[in-house]
């Protein structure tokens, strides 16, 4: 994983040497759900694309059609800044779904490198997306960090319903399990199982809420 410095424009990403970078086919930029400051992000993307000698493909992942206009505006803004002057060819694509790995696999080809943001996480345990992509695709992944980000929109009522329904379901299931455990003989095994069930319950609620 290669981490890009997102400090003031006078600083560049900490690569050993631009001469060490071989030209690549495409730089696939995974546009996050939160809005990064487009000027700072675009400058770093442009610098990396020039250093790699590649064209840029912006890829957005939309979980809810309600958010598509906001995500599309963000991609259009980044594309306009990065592609200004026609020095870097730019294209863009928006996929619908919630699985970044699936979306990237449908576009990534040998010779491509990927750029994602440090705030992007995926999976049940909210693992950094960069680590998931590196291990699953064996791809070169650059991480852009330190940018100011803002939440795009508040969750829709459907998301809120899903959060509360899932949380109540986890609590109800855990309560039934704990009732069964309390019916067991009172010894160290019962105590251990009760503690584990409470820990797992809290973890499941946290993961479920993190997804939404």
N, C-alpha and C positions, 0 to 999 in steps of 0.2 A: 504494500500500500504506500502510495506517495502522497505526502501531505503538503498542500499549497499554503503559503503564507498569504493571509488576507489583510496585511497591514497597509499603511498608506501607499499610494501608487509608486513612490520612489523605490519601494522594495519589490523584489521579484521572488517567485517561488524558489525554494531551496533545492535546485537540481545541481548535480555536479558540474555539468556543462551542457550548453545547448548543442554543442557539436556531438555529444554522446548520444543524442536523441535521434533515432532512425525515423525516417518518414513513415507515417502510419496511414491506414486507409481512411478512418473516420475517428473523430472524437465525439463519442456519444455522451451528451450532457443530460443527466436525469434531473428534471426540473422539480423542485420540492413542492409540497403542498403549501408550505408557508412561503411568504413572499420575502425574498432576499432583496437587498438594495440593488436594483438592476445595474447601476453604473459600476459599482465595485465588482459585482459578480461578472458582468460582461467583460470588464477589463482583464480579469484573470483568465477568463475563458479564451479571449482573443490572444493573450500572451502565450498560453499553452498551445493553442492551435497553430500559431505561427512557429513556435519552437518545434512542434512535431511535424510541421509541414502537412497538416491534414485539413480536411473540411469538417464542419461541425454539424451534427444532427442533434437537435433538441428533442427530448422525449419526455412527455408528460403523462402521468397516470391519474385518471379521474375516477374516484370512487362513487361520486354522486353527480348526476347530470346538472344539478343545481350549481355546482362549482365550475362547470366547464367554461363559461364566459370569463371568469376571473383567471383561471389557469391559462386560457388561450391568450388573454391580454398580456399576461406575464411573459409567455413564450414569444409573442410578437414583439414585445419591447426588447427582450434580450436578443432576438434575431436581428432586429433593426440596428442595434448598437454594435453587435459583433460583426455583422455583415456590411457595415458602413464603409464605403470606399471599395467594395468588392475585392478586398484583399484576401478574405476568408469566405469560401462558399458555405452557405448555410441552408439547412432544410429543417423541417420540424414535423412532429407527429404527436398526436394525443391518442392514448389507448384508454379503454374503459375497463375497470377492474380494481382489484386491491392487492394483487401479487406482483411486486416489482420484478422478481426473478423471472416470472413467466413473460412479462412485457419485454424485458431486456433480451431474453433468449430469442424472441421472435424477430429481433432486429440485429443483434450482435453477430458478427462474422469474424473469422480469423483475420488478424491484422488490425482490428478495431481496439481502441482503448476507451475507457469509461471514466467520466468525471461525475461524482456525486457530492452532496453536501454533508457535512459532519452531523447535521441534525436529523438526517434521514435514517430511520430505523425500521425493521421489519421482523415478522415472525412473532410467535407467542411470547417470547422472552424479550422482544424489542431489541434485538441484536443490531449493531451498526450495519447498515445496508452494504457498505464497502466490504466488510468481512464476508458477508453472505455471497456477494458476487465473486470475490476473489476465490473462495473455496469451491463454489459451484461451477464457475466458468473457466477457472484458471486464467483469468484475464488481468491485465494491468489496470488498476483502479487508482485514480487520483481523487483526493478528498479536499474540498474547499471548506475551510472553517473560519470562524471568527467574524462572519458577516452578521449584521443586524437583521433579524428575521421577525416577522409579525404573523400572527394567526390570520388566515384569510377570512374566514367567516365563522360565526358560531355554529355549532352542530344543528342540523335540522331536527324537527320534532321526531322524525323517524329514528334518527340516531339516538336521541334521548330515550325514546321508548325502548329501543334495543338494549341500551345500557341498563335501564332499570329492570327490564324483563330478565335479562341475563343475570344480573346481580341477585334478584330475588330467587331465580332458579338455582343459582349456586348456593345461596343461603339455605333454601328449602332442602336441597339434596344433602348438604352437609349436616343439617339438623337430623334428618332421617338416619344418616350414617352414625351420628353421635348417639342417637337413641339406641341403636343396635349395640354400639360399643359399651354403653352404660349397663346393658343387660348381661354383659360378660362378668365373670368373677372379678371381684375387686382386688387387683394385684398390680404389679409394675407394668405388665403388658397392657392392661386397660388404660392406665395413666399415660403411657407412651403413645398409644393409639389416639387418645383424645387430643393430646398436644399436637401430634402430627396432623390430625384432621383439621384443627384450628389454623395451623400454619398453612396448610394446603388451601383451605377456604379463603384465607386472606390473600394468598398469592393469586388464586384464580380470579378473585374480584378485581385485583389490581391489573392483571393482564387484560381482562375483559374491558375494563374502563380505558386502558391504554390504547386498545384497538380503535376505539371510537373517539 
